[in-house]
Amino acid sequence: MWRVIIKVSRVWVVAGSIWCATGLVFAQEAAVQDTRKTEDSLSAKSLFDQGVRQKAAGQLAVAEKTFERVVQLQPANDEAHFQLAQLYMEGEDLTAAGRAALRAAELQPDNLSYWTIALDIYRKARNVKAMPVVLDELIRLEPGNASFYHEKAYALFLDKRYGEALTTCDTISARFGMTDDQHFTKHQIYLAQGDTNAAINELEVLVSKKPAESRAYILLAELYTNTDETKKAIALLDEATDIFPNAPLVLLGKADAYLAMGKQRQAYGYLQEAFRSDSLGIDAKAGILYSALANMRRPLAETYIAGLADLFADTYPKEEKAHAVRGDIYMQLQRAEEARGAYLDALDINRYIEGIWQQLLQVELQLGRYDDVETHGKEALALFPNQPLILFFTGHGYLGNRRYEEARTHLESALNRADEEHTPLLTQLYSSLGDVYNAMDMHAESDVAYEEAIALDTTNAYALNNYAYYLALRKQKLTLAAEMSKRSNELTPGNPSYQDTYAWVLFQQGNYETALEWIKKAIEGSDPASETLLEHYGDILAKLGQTGKAVAQWKKARALSESVGKDIDKLSRKIDVQQYVE
């Protein structure tokens, strides 16, 4: 018995020793952890203060790293998360900024600044889905701030949550009363829902209150016009004229209504009045001109559009923008000479606008005024020496004058300076270089240039056609030439030049019957047919044994060639020997 008791006693003693030792270890670890927490807290505070100083000194990247270290040491440090939100937003990392702002707000949900910066971040990111939740928190903190309710309604509208947007509008009305802005907002929401009648009703209610600005009248008149109630629109705008005399937007509304009624002259009269108004700025008037060109639903007669463009330039005679816009309008109206004059007027006022030089060179190329392109291209390049588009247009001026070496220099310079991501320009440059190299008998280089153009854009009908035509002239790779020419005609059906190319490729392949079909299409689509088309027609007829008809076409081609100063020796030989001559 005693031995057992002693044994158990010893065990207890040992066990007690173990327990005492373990307790001591736990106590020591707890003390260490407390010490570490204290050290981390002191370190975090020191780092926070350091980050604030760095931020104040403009060392934003360094400050960002410092505050990131703070939140590693103290994940619940709301002020550090707030600082990071500001820094991330400054650095345009809006995703990280949003996370940091929300974390700060979660830690201190009653801090208005935290929710405010979250809203600023979402505004900047245009994150309309996230904005209503943040605005709800701001409304909770400041229930008397009407702007938060309005912004919530608008965010919901932008997110196409129309029902919720209308509910928020009703809340605003109940809390703050119905304002003009509320009517406008609800009108927008109803229109987005496709409820035109409700939108009209909202504006009619607003107009009945005699608002202090003309916007309600304009928008309501526009709805009347769009719903074929033009008489109501005119009557409403007449009422607006009495209240807001000479308001340009009222005049524009009247112009639109009269256009809808098909009364062009009256519409033009109101547009002229609006354009003479100083209340309508130069940019607004330019926008109206461009809109008039694009308005397919209610087109304004081209004569009147041109008249407005002239009035616009006359109203602002010393503004280069007015003349440049006039040039653009005339370009769209396909009145190239007048467009050219307008661009020159603009450059007389200010020679340092690259875009106007580009437009001038483009219109001069369209007119075939290659000498002018060369001259103005040199002037533009003296001001903008490395601009690829100016180099491109100038190169085409030299190409038009058959000054191939100069054309090559300018086009290669343009290629070397072109943005590698600007595929349309690169495609045109390679296509143009293909033409230049071919003219210089650099056939290998020409083929490579066309292939580069087609590789960049497989739908480039111009490069496909020209490459096919020059291969046909050289009687090389005729199968490839036929494929490319066929493809160019599929991409741009009805183009006589492309049809002629296909006819000529087929001719070189010995497929004269099909070639005849295609050359006839080319001639039928031309007004008038060129000497080249007529010569090819005669060549094909000759191969089909229709000698008399062939000679008749060659004679027509020779007469045209003589009239434009082209060489007629080869055509004369064909006529003399009455057969095809290589």
C-alpha positions as CSV (number, residue, x, y, z in Angstrom):
1,M,0.0,0.0,0.0
2,W,2.7,2.5,0.9
3,R,4.7,1.8,-2.2
4,V,1.7,2.6,-4.4
5,I,0.9,5.7,-2.4
6,I,4.5,6.9,-2.7
7,K,4.6,6.1,-6.4
8,V,1.4,8.1,-7.0
9,S,2.7,10.9,-4.9
10,R,5.9,11.0,-7.0
11,V,3.8,11.1,-10.1
12,W,1.8,14.1,-8.8
13,V,5.0,15.8,-7.9
14,V,6.4,15.3,-11.4
15,A,3.1,16.3,-12.9
16,G,3.1,19.4,-10.8
17,S,6.6,20.3,-12.0
18,I,5.5,19.8,-15.6
19,W,2.5,22.0,-15.1
20,C,4.5,24.7,-13.4
21,A,7.1,24.7,-16.2
22,T,4.4,24.9,-18.9
23,G,2.7,27.8,-17.2
24,L,5.9,29.6,-17.1
25,V,6.5,29.1,-20.8
26,F,3.0,30.4,-21.6
27,A,3.5,33.4,-19.4
28,Q,6.8,34.1,-21.2
29,E,5.3,33.8,-24.7
30,A,2.4,36.1,-23.7
31,A,4.9,38.7,-22.5
32,V,6.8,38.4,-25.7
33,Q,3.7,38.8,-27.8
34,D,2.6,41.9,-25.7
35,T,6.1,43.3,-26.3
36,R,5.9,42.6,-30.0
37,K,2.4,44.2,-30.2
38,T,3.8,47.2,-28.5
39,E,6.8,47.3,-30.8
40,D,4.5,46.9,-33.9
41,S,2.2,49.6,-32.6
42,L,5.2,52.0,-32.1
43,S,6.7,51.0,-35.4
44,A,3.3,51.5,-37.2
45,K,2.8,54.9,-35.6
46,S,6.3,55.9,-36.6
47,L,5.8,54.6,-40.2
48,F,2.4,56.4,-40.4
49,D,4.0,59.7,-39.4
50,Q,6.8,59.1,-41.9
51,G,4.3,58.3,-44.6
52,V,2.4,61.6,-43.9
53,R,5.7,63.5,-44.2
54,Q,6.6,61.7,-47.5
55,K,3.2,62.4,-48.9
56,A,3.4,66.1,-48.0
57,A,6.8,66.3,-49.7
58,G,5.3,64.9,-52.9
59,Q,7.1,61.6,-52.6
60,L,3.9,59.7,-53.4
61,A,5.4,56.4,-54.5
62,V,7.6,56.2,-51.4
63,A,4.6,57.2,-49.2
64,E,2.5,54.5,-50.8
65,K,5.0,51.8,-49.9
66,T,5.2,53.2,-46.3
67,F,1.5,53.1,-45.8
68,E,1.3,49.6,-47.2
69,R,3.8,48.5,-44.5
70,V,1.6,50.2,-41.9
71,V,-1.5,48.2,-42.9
72,Q,0.7,45.0,-42.8
73,L,1.6,45.8,-39.2
74,Q,-1.9,47.1,-38.3
75,P,-4.6,45.7,-40.7
76,A,-7.2,47.6,-38.7
77,N,-5.6,51.0,-39.1
78,D,-8.4,52.8,-40.9
79,E,-6.4,56.1,-41.4
80,A,-3.7,54.2,-43.2
81,H,-6.2,52.6,-45.5
82,F,-7.6,56.1,-46.2
83,Q,-4.2,57.5,-47.0
84,L,-3.6,54.6,-49.4
85,A,-7.0,55.2,-51.1
86,Q,-5.9,58.8,-51.8
87,L,-2.5,57.7,-53.1
88,Y,-3.8,54.9,-55.3
89,M,-6.4,57.3,-56.7
90,E,-3.7,59.9,-57.4
91,G,-1.7,57.1,-59.2
92,E,-4.8,56.1,-61.3
93,D,-5.0,52.7,-59.7
94,L,-8.7,53.0,-59.1
95,T,-9.3,49.3,-58.3
96,A,-6.8,49.4,-55.4
97,A,-8.1,52.8,-54.4
98,G,-11.7,51.5,-54.1
99,R,-10.6,48.5,-52.0
100,A,-8.6,50.7,-49.6
101,A,-11.4,53.3,-49.3
102,L,-14.0,50.6,-48.6
103,R,-11.7,48.9,-46.0
104,A,-11.3,52.3,-44.2
105,A,-15.1,52.8,-44.3
106,E,-15.8,49.2,-43.0
107,L,-13.4,49.9,-40.1
108,Q,-15.0,53.3,-39.3
109,P,-18.5,53.3,-40.9
110,D,-19.5,56.6,-39.4
111,N,-16.5,58.5,-41.0
112,L,-18.0,60.7,-43.7
113,S,-14.6,61.3,-45.3
114,Y,-14.1,57.6,-46.0
115,W,-17.4,57.2,-47.8
116,T,-16.8,60.5,-49.7
117,I,-13.5,59.3,-51.1
118,A,-15.0,56.0,-52.1
119,L,-17.6,58.0,-54.0
120,D,-15.0,60.1,-55.7
121,I,-13.1,57.0,-56.7
122,Y,-16.2,55.4,-58.2
123,R,-17.1,58.6,-60.0
124,K,-13.6,58.7,-61.5
125,A,-13.9,55.0,-62.5
126,R,-17.5,55.6,-63.8
127,N,-18.5,52.6,-61.7
128,V,-22.2,53.3,-61.5
129,K,-23.0,49.9,-60.2
130,A,-21.1,50.5,-56.9
131,M,-22.1,54.1,-56.4
132,P,-25.7,53.7,-55.0
133,V,-24.4,51.6,-52.0
134,V,-21.9,54.3,-51.1
135,L,-24.5,57.0,-51.6
136,D,-26.8,55.1,-49.2
137,E,-24.1,55.3,-46.5
138,L,-23.6,59.0,-47.2
139,I,-27.4,59.6,-47.0
140,R,-27.4,57.7,-43.6
141,L,-24.7,60.1,-42.3
142,E,-26.2,63.2,-43.9
143,P,-29.9,62.6,-44.5
144,G,-30.5,66.3,-45.2
145,N,-28.1,66.5,-48.1
146,A,-30.3,66.4,-51.2
147,S,-27.3,66.1,-53.6
148,F,-26.7,62.6,-52.4
149,Y,-30.2,61.6,-53.3
150,H,-30.0,63.2,-56.7
151,E,-26.7,61.5,-57.5
152,K,-28.1,58.2,-56.4
153,A,-31.0,58.6,-58.8
154,Y,-28.7,59.5,-61.6
155,A,-26.4,56.6,-60.9
156,L,-29.3,54.2,-60.9
157,F,-30.5,55.7,-64.2
158,L,-27.1,55.2,-65.8
159,D,-27.0,51.6,-64.6
160,K,-30.4,51.2,-66.3
161,R,-32.1,50.4,-63.0
162,Y,-35.0,52.7,-64.0
163,G,-37.6,51.5,-61.4
164,E,-35.2,52.1,-58.5
165,A,-34.2,55.5,-60.0
166,L,-37.9,56.6,-60.1
167,T,-38.4,55.4,-56.5
168,T,-35.4,57.5,-55.4
169,C,-36.9,60.5,-57.3
170,D,-40.2,60.0,-55.3
171,T,-38.1,59.9,-52.1
172,I,-36.5,63.2,-53.1
173,S,-39.9,64.8,-53.8
174,A,-41.3,63.6,-50.4
175,R,-38.3,64.9,-48.5
176,F,-37.3,68.1,-50.3
177,G,-40.3,68.9,-52.6
178,M,-40.5,68.6,-56.4
179,T,-37.8,70.6,-58.2
180,D,-37.2,71.4,-61.9
181,D,-34.3,69.0,-61.9
182,Q,-36.6,66.2,-60.7
183,H,-38.9,66.7,-63.6
184,F,-36.0,66.6,-66.0
185,T,-34.6,63.5,-64.4
186,K,-37.9,61.7,-64.5
187,H,-38.4,62.7,-68.1
188,Q,-35.0,61.1,-69.0
189,I,-35.9,57.9,-67.1
190,Y,-39.3,57.6,-68.9
191,L,-37.6,58.1,-72.3
192,A,-35.1,55.4,-71.4
193,Q,-38.0,53.1,-70.5
194,G,-39.6,53.9,-73.9
195,D,-42.6,55.6,-72.2
196,T,-42.8,58.8,-74.3
197,N,-46.2,59.8,-73.1
198,A,-45.0,59.8,-69.4
199,A,-41.9,61.8,-70.5
200,I,-44.2,64.3,-72.3
201,N,-46.5,64.5,-69.2
202,E,-43.5,65.2,-66.9
203,L,-42.4,68.2,-69.1
204,E,-45.9,69.5,-69.5
205,V,-46.2,69.7,-65.7
206,L,-42.9,71.5,-65.6
207,V,-43.9,74.0,-68.3
208,S,-47.1,74.7,-66.6
209,K,-45.1,76.0,-63.6
210,K,-43.4,78.6,-66.0
211,P,-39.8,77.6,-65.3
212,A,-37.1,80.3,-65.4
213,E,-35.2,78.7,-68.2
214,S,-36.1,77.6,-71.7
215,R,-34.8,74.0,-71.5
216,A,-38.2,72.5,-70.6
217,Y,-39.9,74.2,-73.6
218,I,-37.1,73.0,-76.0
219,L,-37.2,69.4,-74.8
220,L,-41.0,69.2,-74.8
221,A,-41.1,70.7,-78.3
222,E,-38.6,68.1,-79.4
223,L,-40.9,65.4,-78.1
224,Y,-43.9,66.9,-79.9
225,T,-41.9,67.1,-83.1
226,N,-40.7,63.5,-82.8
227,T,-44.3,62.3,-82.2
228,D,-45.6,64.2,-85.3
229,E,-47.3,66.9,-83.3
230,T,-45.4,69.6,-85.0
231,K,-48.2,72.2,-84.6
232,K,-48.1,71.8,-80.8
233,A,-44.3,72.1,-81.0
234,I,-44.5,75.4,-83.0
235,A,-47.2,76.8,-80.6
236,L,-45.1,75.9,-77.6
237,L,-42.0,77.5,-79.1
238,D,-43.9,80.6,-80.0
239,E,-44.9,80.8,-76.3
240,A,-41.2,80.3,-75.4
241,T,-40.2,83.1,-77.7
242,D,-42.4,85.6,-75.8
243,I,-40.8,84.5,-72.5
244,F,-37.2,84.1,-73.8
245,P,-36.9,86.4,-76.8
246,N,-34.1,85.5,-79.3
247,A,-33.0,82.4,-77.3
248,P,-30.9,80.5,-79.8
249,L,-32.1,77.1,-78.6
250,V,-35.7,78.1,-79.2
251,L,-34.8,79.2,-82.7
252,L,-33.1,75.8,-83.3
253,G,-36.2,74.0,-82.0
254,K,-38.3,75.9,-84.5
255,A,-35.9,75.0,-87.3
256,D,-36.2,71.4,-86.3
257,A,-40.0,71.5,-86.2
258,Y,-40.3,73.2,-89.6
259,L,-37.8,70.7,-91.1
260,A,-40.1,67.9,-89.8
261,M,-43.0,69.6,-91.7
262,G,-40.9,69.7,-94.8
263,K,-40.7,73.5,-94.8
264,Q,-37.0,74.0,-95.6
265,R,-37.0,77.7,-96.2
266,Q,-38.6,78.5,-92.8
267,A,-36.2,76.1,-91.1
268,Y,-33.2,77.8,-92.8
269,G,-34.4,81.2,-91.7
270,Y,-34.5,80.2,-88.0
271,L,-31.1,78.5,-88.4
272,Q,-29.7,81.8,-89.8
273,E,-31.1,83.7,-86.8
274,A,-29.5,81.2,-84.4
275,F,-26.2,81.5,-86.2
276,R,-26.2,85.3,-85.9
277,S,-26.8,85.0,-82.1
278,D,-23.9,85.8,-79.9
279,S,-25.5,83.6,-77.2
280,L,-24.6,80.5,-79.3
281,G,-20.9,79.8,-79.2
282,I,-18.6,78.9,-82.1
283,D,-18.3,75.3,-81.0
284,A,-22.0,74.9,-80.8
285,K,-22.5,76.3,-84.3
286,A,-19.8,74.0,-85.7
287,G,-21.6,71.1,-84.1
288,I,-24.9,72.1,-85.7
289,L,-23.2,72.2,-89.1
290,Y,-21.7,68.8,-88.7
291,S,-25.1,67.5,-87.4
292,A,-26.9,68.9,-90.3
293,L,-24.7,67.0,-92.7
294,A,-25.3,63.7,-90.8
295,N,-29.1,64.2,-90.3
296,M,-30.6,61.6,-92.6
297,R,-34.0,61.7,-90.9
298,R,-34.6,65.4,-91.5
299,P,-32.0,66.4,-94.1
300,L,-31.5,70.1,-94.8
301,A,-30.9,71.0,-98.4
302,E,-27.3,71.2,-99.4
303,T,-27.7,74.8,-100.6
304,Y,-28.8,75.8,-97.1
305,I,-26.0,73.9,-95.4
306,A,-23.5,75.7,-97.6
307,G,-25.2,79.0,-96.8
308,L,-24.9,78.3,-93.1
309,A,-21.2,77.4,-93.5
310,D,-20.6,80.7,-95.3
311,L,-22.5,82.6,-92.6
312,F,-20.5,80.8,-90.0
313,A,-17.2,81.9,-91.5
314,D,-18.5,85.5,-92.1
315,T,-19.5,85.7,-88.4
316,Y,-16.0,84.7,-87.3
317,P,-13.8,86.1,-90.0
318,K,-10.6,86.0,-87.8
319,E,-11.2,82.5,-86.4
320,E,-9.3,79.8,-88.2
321,K,-11.7,77.2,-86.8
322,A,-14.6,78.8,-88.6
323,H,-12.9,78.7,-92.0
324,A,-11.6,75.1,-91.4
325,V,-15.1,73.9,-90.5
326,R,-16.4,75.6,-93.7
327,G,-13.8,73.7,-95.6
328,D,-14.9,70.4,-94.0
329,I,-18.5,71.2,-94.9
330,Y,-17.7,71.9,-98.5
331,M,-15.6,68.7,-98.6
332,Q,-18.6,66.7,-97.5
333,L,-20.7,68.4,-100.1
334,Q,-18.1,67.4,-102.7
335,R,-17.4,71.1,-103.6
336,A,-13.6,70.6,-103.4
337,E,-12.5,73.9,-104.9
338,E,-14.5,75.9,-102.3
339,A,-13.2,73.6,-99.6
340,R,-9.6,74.3,-100.7
341,G,-10.2,78.0,-100.5
342,A,-11.6,77.8,-97.0
343,Y,-8.6,75.8,-95.8
344,L,-6.3,78.3,-97.3
345,D,-8.2,81.1,-95.5
346,A,-7.8,79.2,-92.2
347,L,-4.0,78.8,-92.8
348,D,-3.7,82.5,-93.6
349,I,-4.9,83.2,-90.0
350,N,-2.9,80.4,-88.3
351,R,-0.3,78.3,-90.1
352,Y,0.5,76.2,-87.1
353,I,-2.5,73.8,-87.1
354,E,-1.3,70.5,-88.5
355,G,-4.8,69.1,-89.2
356,I,-5.7,72.0,-91.5
357,W,-2.6,71.3,-93.6
358,Q,-3.6,67.7,-93.9
359,Q,-7.1,68.6,-95.1
360,L,-5.7,71.1,-97.6
361,L,-3.2,68.5,-99.1
362,Q,-6.0,65.9,-99.2
363,V,-8.4,68.1,-101.1
364,E,-5.6,69.2,-103.5
365,L,-4.8,65.6,-104.2
366,Q,-8.5,65.0,-104.9
367,L,-8.5,67.9,-107.4
368,G,-5.3,66.6,-109.0
369,R,-3.5,69.8,-108.2
370,Y,-0.2,68.0,-107.7
371,D,2.0,71.1,-108.1
372,D,0.1,72.7,-105.2
373,V,0.5,69.5,-103.1
374,E,4.2,69.7,-103.6
375,T,4.4,73.4,-102.7
376,H,2.1,73.2,-99.7
377,G,3.6,69.9,-98.6
378,K,7.0,71.5,-98.4
379,E,5.5,74.4,-96.4
380,A,3.8,72.1,-94.0
381,L,6.9,69.9,-93.6
382,A,8.9,73.0,-92.7
383,L,6.6,73.4,-89.7
384,F,5.9,69.7,-89.0
385,P,8.9,67.8,-90.4
386,N,8.2,64.4,-88.9
387,Q,4.4,64.1,-89.4
388,P,3.7,60.8,-91.3
389,L,0.4,62.0,-92.8
390,I,1.9,65.2,-94.3
391,L,4.8,63.1,-95.7
392,F,2.3,60.7,-97.1
393,F,0.2,63.4,-98.8
394,T,3.3,65.2,-100.1
395,G,4.6,61.9,-101.5
396,H,1.4,61.4,-103.4
397,G,1.8,64.9,-104.9
398,Y,5.2,63.8,-106.3
399,L,3.7,60.5,-107.4
400,G,0.9,62.3,-109.3
401,N,3.6,64.4,-111.1
402,R,5.6,61.2,-111.8
403,R,8.5,62.4,-109.8
404,Y,9.1,58.9,-108.4
405,E,12.3,59.4,-106.6
406,E,10.9,62.2,-104.5
407,A,7.7,60.3,-104.0
408,R,9.7,57.3,-102.8
409,T,11.7,59.5,-100.3
410,H,8.6,61.0,-98.8
411,L,6.6,57.8,-98.6
412,E,9.5,55.8,-97.0
413,S,10.0,58.6,-94.5
414,A,6.3,58.5,-93.7
415,L,6.6,54.7,-93.2
416,N,9.6,55.0,-90.9
417,R,7.7,57.5,-88.7
418,A,4.3,55.9,-88.8
419,D,2.8,54.4,-85.6
420,E,3.1,50.6,-85.8
421,E,-0.4,50.3,-84.4
422,H,-1.9,52.6,-87.1
423,T,-2.8,49.8,-89.5
424,P,-4.9,51.8,-92.0
425,L,-2.0,54.3,-92.6
426,L,0.6,51.5,-92.8
427,T,-1.6,49.7,-95.4
428,Q,-1.9,52.8,-97.5
429,L,1.8,53.5,-97.3
430,Y,2.8,50.0,-98.4
431,S,0.2,50.2,-101.2
432,S,1.6,53.5,-102.4
433,L,5.1,52.3,-102.2
434,G,4.1,49.3,-104.3
435,D,2.9,51.8,-107.0
436,V,6.1,53.8,-106.8
437,Y,8.5,50.9,-106.9
438,N,6.6,49.4,-109.9
439,A,6.9,52.7,-111.7
440,M,10.7,52.7,-111.0
441,D,10.9,49.1,-112.3
442,M,11.8,47.8,-108.8
443,H,9.5,44.9,-109.3
444,A,10.8,42.7,-106.4
445,E,10.4,45.6,-104.0
446,S,7.0,46.5,-105.4
447,D,5.8,42.9,-104.9
448,V,7.0,42.9,-101.3
449,A,5.3,46.2,-100.6
450,Y,1.9,45.0,-101.9
451,E,2.2,41.8,-100.0
452,E,2.9,43.8,-96.8
453,A,-0.2,45.9,-97.5
454,I,-2.4,42.8,-98.1
455,A,-0.9,41.0,-95.0
456,L,-1.9,44.0,-92.9
457,D,-5.4,44.2,-94.4
458,T,-6.7,41.3,-96.5
459,T,-9.6,43.5,-97.5
460,N,-7.4,46.1,-99.2
461,A,-9.0,46.0,-102.6
462,Y,-6.7,48.7,-104.0
463,A,-3.5,46.7,-103.2
464,L,-5.1,43.5,-104.4
465,N,-6.1,45.1,-107.7
466,N,-2.8,46.9,-108.4
467,Y,-0.6,43.9,-107.5
468,A,-2.7,41.7,-109.8
469,Y,-2.6,44.2,-112.6
470,Y,1.2,44.6,-112.6
471,L,1.7,40.8,-112.3
472,A,-0.5,40.5,-115.4
473,L,1.5,43.1,-117.3
474,R,4.6,41.1,-116.5
475,K,2.9,37.7,-117.1
476,Q,4.0,36.5,-113.8
477,K,2.1,34.5,-111.1
478,L,-1.1,34.7,-113.1
479,T,-3.0,32.2,-110.9
480,L,-2.3,34.4,-107.9
481,A,-3.1,37.5,-109.9
482,A,-6.5,36.0,-110.9
483,E,-7.3,35.2,-107.3
484,M,-6.4,38.7,-106.1
485,S,-8.3,40.4,-108.9
486,K,-11.4,38.3,-108.3
487,R,-11.2,39.1,-104.6
488,S,-10.9,42.9,-105.3
489,N,-14.0,42.8,-107.4
490,E,-15.9,40.9,-104.7
491,L,-14.8,43.5,-102.1
492,T,-15.6,46.5,-104.4
493,P,-18.2,45.4,-107.0
494,G,-18.9,47.6,-109.9
495,N,-15.5,49.3,-110.0
496,P,-14.5,49.6,-113.7
497,S,-10.8,49.8,-113.0
498,Y,-10.9,46.5,-111.0
499,Q,-13.1,44.9,-113.7
500,D,-10.6,45.9,-116.3
501,T,-7.8,44.3,-114.3
502,Y,-9.6,41.0,-114.0
503,A,-10.3,41.1,-117.8
504,W,-6.6,41.7,-118.4
505,V,-5.5,38.9,-116.1
506,L,-8.0,36.5,-117.9
507,F,-6.6,37.8,-121.2
508,Q,-3.1,36.9,-120.2
509,Q,-4.3,33.4,-119.1
510,G,-5.8,33.0,-122.6
511,N,-9.4,33.0,-121.2
512,Y,-10.7,35.4,-123.8
513,E,-14.4,34.7,-123.6
514,T,-14.6,35.5,-119.9
515,A,-12.2,38.4,-120.4
516,L,-14.7,39.8,-122.9
517,E,-17.5,39.6,-120.3
518,W,-15.5,41.6,-117.8
519,I,-14.2,44.3,-120.1
520,K,-17.7,44.9,-121.3
521,K,-18.7,45.4,-117.6
522,A,-15.9,47.8,-117.1
523,I,-16.9,49.9,-120.2
524,E,-20.6,49.9,-119.3
525,G,-19.7,51.2,-115.8
526,S,-17.5,54.0,-117.1
527,D,-18.6,57.4,-118.2
528,P,-16.8,57.8,-120.4
529,A,-14.6,54.8,-121.0
530,S,-10.8,55.5,-120.8
531,E,-8.3,54.9,-123.7
532,T,-6.9,52.0,-121.7
533,L,-10.3,50.2,-121.4
534,L,-11.0,50.7,-125.1
535,E,-7.5,49.4,-126.1
536,H,-8.0,46.3,-123.9
537,Y,-11.4,45.8,-125.4
538,G,-9.9,45.9,-128.9
539,D,-7.1,43.5,-127.8
540,I,-9.6,40.9,-126.5
541,L,-11.8,41.2,-129.6
542,A,-8.7,40.7,-131.8
543,K,-7.9,37.4,-129.9
544,L,-11.5,36.3,-130.5
545,G,-11.1,36.9,-134.2
546,Q,-13.4,39.9,-134.3
547,T,-10.8,42.0,-136.2
548,G,-13.2,44.8,-137.5
549,K,-14.6,45.4,-134.1
550,A,-11.1,45.4,-132.6
551,V,-9.8,48.0,-135.0
552,A,-12.9,50.2,-134.2
553,Q,-12.0,50.2,-130.5
554,W,-8.3,50.8,-131.1
555,K,-9.2,53.8,-133.2
556,K,-11.3,55.2,-130.4
557,A,-8.5,54.6,-128.0
558,R,-6.0,56.3,-130.3
559,A,-8.2,59.4,-130.6
560,L,-8.5,59.7,-126.8
561,S,-4.8,59.1,-126.3
562,E,-3.9,61.9,-128.8
563,S,-6.3,64.3,-127.0
564,V,-4.5,63.8,-123.7
565,G,-1.0,63.7,-125.1
566,K,-0.3,60.0,-124.7
567,D,2.0,57.9,-127.0
568,I,0.0,56.4,-129.8
569,D,2.7,54.4,-131.7
570,K,1.6,51.0,-130.4
571,L,-2.1,51.6,-131.1
572,S,-1.2,52.8,-134.6
573,R,0.8,49.6,-135.3
574,K,-2.2,47.5,-134.1
575,I,-4.5,49.4,-136.5
576,D,-2.1,49.2,-139.4
577,V,-1.5,45.4,-139.1
578,Q,-5.0,44.8,-137.8
579,Q,-4.0,42.4,-135.1
580,Y,-2.9,42.4,-131.5
581,V,0.7,43.6,-130.9
582,E,2.6,42.9,-127.6
